[in-house]
Amino acid sequence: MKDFHKIYKRNTPWWRPMTAEFELLEDFTIFIALFGFEFEYGSVKITSDGFLTIKKGFRWGASGPTFDTKSSRRASCAHDALYYLSDWGLFLGRHSKDMRQFSDDLLYKMCIQDGMWKFRAKAWLKSLEIFGGLAWESDN
């Protein structure tokens, strides 16, 4: 598997360490173990067998005042892709709250996997619990 940090570029200047924006230079596929959803729109595809594909050109970045480090980039990319799918109505209905929690928990787990300190990952998760609702299903 190719190193995730070699398939994106930073779109914001180096001197702006907070709220940076990134863009994928290649497609990125990850197994997220979310089963039963089959949907593709624009830059994001999810398959019923638990895979999420984020396509070349997808742009993402934490919307809060965060320092974007290597330990958060892969997680924030996958998380933003799931929130993108929520904007297109994929998770509308009785499972919406559970899917938002799944997306936020996935970010936390991926941050830990990629070396983020637990207290920092928990702070990101807590921020999502408080402010993430503004972005979840925001176009619906």
C-alpha positions in Angstrom: 0.0 0.0 0.0 1.3 3.4 -0.9 2.1 5.9 1.8 -0.9 8.2 2.2 1.4 11.2 2.7 2.7 10.8 -0.9 -0.7 11.1 -2.6 -1.9 14.5 -1.6 -0.7 18.1 -1.7 -1.2 21.0 0.6 -3.1 23.9 -0.9 -2.6 26.4 1.8 0.8 28.2 2.4 3.3 26.6 4.7 3.1 29.5 7.1 -0.6 28.8 7.8 -0.3 25.8 10.2 -4.0 25.9 11.2 -7.0 25.0 9.1 -4.9 23.9 6.2 -6.5 22.5 3.0 -5.3 19.4 1.1 -6.0 17.8 -2.2 -5.6 14.2 -3.3 -3.3 13.6 -6.2 -4.4 10.0 -6.6 -7.5 7.9 -5.7 -7.4 6.6 -2.2 -9.3 3.5 -1.1 -9.6 2.3 2.5 -11.6 -0.4 4.3 -13.8 1.3 6.9 -16.1 -1.7 7.8 -19.3 0.2 7.1 -21.5 -2.3 5.3 -24.7 -2.1 3.4 -24.2 1.3 1.7 -23.6 1.5 -2.1 -23.3 5.0 -3.3 -21.1 7.2 -5.5 -21.3 10.9 -6.1 -18.6 13.2 -7.4 -15.3 12.5 -5.6 -16.5 9.8 -3.2 -17.7 6.2 -3.5 -18.7 3.8 -0.8 -19.4 0.1 -1.5 -21.6 -2.4 0.4 -18.6 -4.5 1.3 -17.1 -1.7 3.5 -14.7 0.2 1.2 -14.5 3.9 0.8 -12.8 5.4 -2.3 -11.9 9.0 -2.4 -11.0 10.2 -5.8 -8.2 12.3 -7.2 -9.0 16.0 -6.8 -10.9 15.6 -3.5 -10.2 18.6 -1.2 -10.5 18.5 2.6 -9.3 20.1 5.7 -10.3 20.5 9.3 -12.8 23.3 9.6 -12.0 24.2 13.2 -8.9 25.8 14.6 -6.6 22.8 14.6 -3.0 22.0 13.8 -3.1 19.7 10.8 -0.3 17.2 11.3 0.5 13.9 9.5 -1.3 12.0 12.3 -4.6 13.7 11.4 -4.5 13.9 7.6 -5.6 10.4 6.5 -8.3 10.4 9.2 -9.6 13.9 8.3 -9.7 12.9 4.6 -11.8 9.8 5.3 -14.0 11.7 7.8 -14.6 14.6 5.4 -15.5 12.1 2.6 -18.2 10.5 4.9 -19.5 14.0 5.8 -19.6 14.7 2.0 -21.7 11.6 1.5 -24.0 12.8 4.3 -24.5 16.1 2.4 -25.9 14.1 -0.5 -28.4 12.3 1.7 -26.8 8.9 1.9 -27.4 8.6 5.7 -30.7 10.4 6.0 -33.3 8.8 8.2 -33.3 6.8 11.4 -29.7 5.8 11.1 -28.3 9.3 10.6 -27.2 9.8 14.2 -25.5 6.5 14.3 -23.7 7.1 11.0 -22.4 10.5 12.2 -21.1 8.8 15.4 -19.5 6.1 13.2 -17.8 8.8 11.1 -16.5 10.6 14.2 -15.3 7.5 15.9 -13.5 6.4 12.7 -11.6 9.7 12.7 -10.6 9.1 16.3 -9.4 5.5 15.6 -7.5 6.5 12.5 -5.8 9.4 14.3 -4.6 7.0 17.0 -3.5 4.4 14.4 -1.4 7.2 12.7 0.4 8.2 15.9 -1.7 11.0 17.4 -1.6 11.3 21.2 -4.8 10.0 22.7 -5.6 13.2 24.6 -5.4 15.2 21.3 -7.5 12.7 19.4 -10.1 12.8 22.2 -10.1 16.6 21.9 -10.8 16.3 18.2 -13.6 13.8 18.9 -15.1 16.1 21.6 -15.0 19.1 19.2 -16.8 17.0 16.6 -19.5 16.0 19.2 -20.1 19.7 19.9 -19.7 21.3 16.5 -19.9 18.5 13.9 -23.7 18.7 13.7 -23.3 21.9 11.7 -21.6 20.0 8.9 -23.4 16.7 9.0 -26.1 16.6 6.3 -25.6 20.3 5.9 -26.9 20.5 2.3 -30.2 18.8 3.2 
